Every structure is written in structure tokens, then in C-alpha cells.
């Protein structure tokens, strides 16, 4: 896995290194991050590397990946763009960014910086911060392909 990922230099604009079966991303601030698959709503860590798992579920026939960053879910602080982009550029199946949308710009960033194929948002609609139509118009005006109502 490390060899196939590091052979794709565009992944998250990051340096990728493998250590003890884990793939570390070098983030924009220079820090290193390892992303682990968690289950049961984020309550149980698995020890499984998220990038490896994305490739594995694609190999096993999954049609898409809904990637929820449990650290960001419900925070409205934006999607976890480094892992979203890394997985989006690693697999050929669609990746849905989930967890963290708090502004209309966060959704745009999921597409542009995170390279997601779709973005899931809940709080901004539940709390009536934006309507679906407003988000779609914003994205459309910036060149993101969406179906306008």
C-alpha cells in the first residue's frame, strides 16, 4: 500500500511515509497524521489504516465511500480535507465527504481542496443556516457541477 500511494505524488500535496504498516500524511503545518478506521459511531478504534482500508473496500467491490471524520463530525469546523483528498486520489470509486460542514465554503472546499465527489451536510440545514438551493447556487457559481432546482 505505501508503495502504491507514494507513487501518486499529488495525494493531498503531502509527503507520505509508511511506518509499521501505517501511512502517515504530512499536513500543511508540517505535522504528521495517521488516520485510523473506527467503528460503532467512532467509539471503537480498529487499528486499521484508513488509506489501506479505502483501497481494500474498493477492491472488494464497494461502489462508493462515505468518509466521516469523527473528529470533525458535528463541529461545523469544516471537513478533514487531507484525508478526504488522500482517499479521493487513491481510489477510483466516488468519495463522499462527511463530518464538519459549518459554512457554505466548507462544502466548496470539500470539492476543490478535498477532491470529494460529493459532500454531506446536516447541521447547516437543520439549523437553517443555508437552504439546499443556496448551497447549490453557490457551488454552481464557482464551477462545481450541481443540478439546480
C-alpha positions in Angstrom: 0.0 0.0 0.0 2.7 2.5 0.9 4.4 2.0 -2.4 1.3 2.5 -4.4 0.2 5.6 -2.5 3.6 7.2 -2.5 3.8 6.6 -6.3 1.0 9.2 -6.6 2.7 12.4 -5.7 -0.4 14.5 -5.9 -2.0 12.9 -2.8 -3.1 15.8 -0.6 0.0 17.7 -1.7 1.6 15.7 1.1 4.6 13.6 1.8 3.6 10.1 2.6 5.7 7.6 4.6 5.0 4.2 5.9 6.0 3.1 9.4 4.9 -0.2 10.9 2.0 -0.7 8.4 0.7 2.8 8.9 0.6 5.5 6.3 1.3 9.0 7.6 0.4 12.2 5.9 2.4 15.3 6.3 -0.1 18.1 6.8 0.1 21.7 5.7 1.5 22.8 9.1 4.3 20.1 8.9 2.8 17.8 11.5 2.2 14.2 10.7 -1.1 12.4 10.9 -2.2 8.8 10.8 -5.8 8.1 10.1 -7.5 5.1 11.7 -10.7 3.4 10.8 -13.2 3.5 13.7 -16.5 1.6 14.1 -19.7 1.9 16.2 -20.1 5.6 15.6 -16.4 6.3 16.4 -16.4 4.6 19.7 -14.2 1.7 18.8 -10.8 2.0 17.2 -9.8 -0.8 14.9 -6.1 -0.3 14.3 -6.8 -0.3 10.6 -5.1 2.3 8.4 -7.8 4.4 6.6 -5.9 4.7 3.3 -5.3 1.0 3.2 -8.9 0.3 4.1 -10.2 2.6 1.3 -8.3 0.6 -1.3 -9.4 -2.7 0.3 -13.1 -1.8 0.2 -12.8 -0.7 -3.4 -11.1 -4.0 -4.3 -13.9 -5.9 -2.5 -16.5 -4.2 -4.8 -17.8 -1.1 -2.8 -19.4 1.4 -5.1 -18.6 4.4 -3.0 -17.0 5.5 0.3 -18.8 7.8 2.7 -15.8 9.2 4.6 -16.8 10.6 8.0 -14.1 12.2 10.1 -15.3 11.5 13.6 -13.1 14.3 15.0 -15.0 16.8 12.9 -18.5 15.4 12.9 -20.9 17.9 14.4 -18.2 20.6 15.0 -19.1 22.8 12.0 -15.3 23.4 11.7 -15.0 22.0 8.1 -14.2 18.7 6.6 -10.9 16.9 7.2 -9.5 17.8 3.8 -6.1 16.0 4.0 -7.7 12.5 4.4 -10.5 13.3 2.1 -8.1 14.3 -0.7 -5.8 11.4 0.0 -8.6 8.8 -0.2 -10.2 10.6 -3.2 -6.9 10.5 -5.1 -6.2 6.9 -4.1 -9.4 5.2 -5.1 -11.4 5.3 -8.4 -14.9 5.0 -6.7 -16.7 8.1 -5.5 -15.9 9.6 -2.1 -18.5 11.4 -0.1 -17.0 13.9 2.4 -18.9 13.8 5.7 -18.4 15.4 9.1 -17.8 19.0 9.8 -19.7 21.2 7.3 -20.4 24.5 9.0 -20.3 27.0 6.2 -21.1 27.1 2.5 -17.3 27.5 1.9 -16.6 24.2 3.7 -18.8 22.4 1.2 -16.9 24.1 -1.7 -13.6 23.2 -0.1 -14.7 19.5 0.1 -14.9 19.5 -3.7 -12.0 21.8 -4.6 -9.4 21.0 -1.9 -10.6 17.6 -0.8 -11.4 16.4 -4.3 -14.6 14.7 -3.0 -17.2 13.6 -5.4 -20.0 14.6 -3.0 -20.4 16.4 0.3 -22.8 15.6 3.1 -24.0 18.3 5.3 -26.6 18.2 8.1 -26.3 20.9 10.8 -26.3 23.8 8.3 -29.6 22.6 7.0 -31.2 21.5 10.3 -30.4 24.9 11.9 -31.5 26.7 8.8 -28.1 28.4 8.3 -28.5 27.8 4.5 -31.0 26.2 2.2 -30.1 23.4 -0.2 -30.9 25.9 -3.0 -28.4 28.5 -1.6 -25.7 25.9 -1.4 -26.3 24.6 -4.9 -26.3 28.1 -6.4 -23.0 29.0 -4.5 -21.4 25.8 -5.9 -22.7 26.3 -9.4 -21.4 29.9 -9.5 -18.0 28.6 -8.7 -18.0 25.9 -11.3 -18.9 22.9 -9.3 -21.4 20.8 -11.3 -24.7 20.5 -9.5 -28.3 20.1 -10.5 -30.2 23.3 -9.9 -33.8 23.0 -8.8 
